[in-house]
Amino acid sequence: MTEIAAIVLAGGKSSRMGQDKALLKIGDRPLLYQICTLARECATQVYVVTPWIAKYQSILPPNCQLIPEKVIGRGPLSGFAVGLAHVKQEWILLLACDLPLLTASVVKQWCQYLPTVPKSAIALLPSSSKGWEPLCGFYRRSCLSALKTYLEGGGTSFQSWLANHTVQELPVRDRQVLFNCNTPEDFHKISNFS
């Protein structure tokens, strides 16, 4: 299997949820713990990028490295760049911390597509009617310089950054795994699932 690193982003304001999404519990474990556990099963190294190191330190599974995001509120693309600067592996699995239906077995199946991605593509991502699903997929480490250039030019949108690059679509059989827990209604729905 292709050796990958994982970056989990946990720097959002959770404004629609009204409380910290990363700390919401499904069963007896916080969402952040669950997504990091999944990442550890699929990657050789797991990084968690967040401005709130002290808040999350005690809830992470072992062998997850916290990376401080020093500037708050610049969005997930900026957080991704912060994490990417630490990675040595060619491929990075990028995950939001609020994907309660995603499983390690699904991600391992997705990893099998990595050797088929052309060298010209910077990412392997699911897509939807709204564009790419940037916070649940794979990126090449080599995209960092292009990403830095985009951010330095004032860019903040994953969609507009990706629109300027080759991205291969990741086939997703069950789209439920991409479900994001963004609102109290979403959380209520997920709580009823489990």
Buried (B, 14 or more C-beta within 10 A) or exposed (E): EEEBBBBBBBBBEBEEBEEBBBBBEBEEEBBBBBBBBBBBEBBEBBBBBBBBEEBBEEBBBEEBEBBEBEEEEBBBBBBBBBBBEEBEBBBBBBBBBBBBBBBEEBBEEBBEBBEEBEEEBBBBBBBEEEBBBBBBBBBBBEBBEEBEEBBEEEBEBBEEBBEEBEBBBBEBEEEEBBBBBBBEEBBEEBBEEE
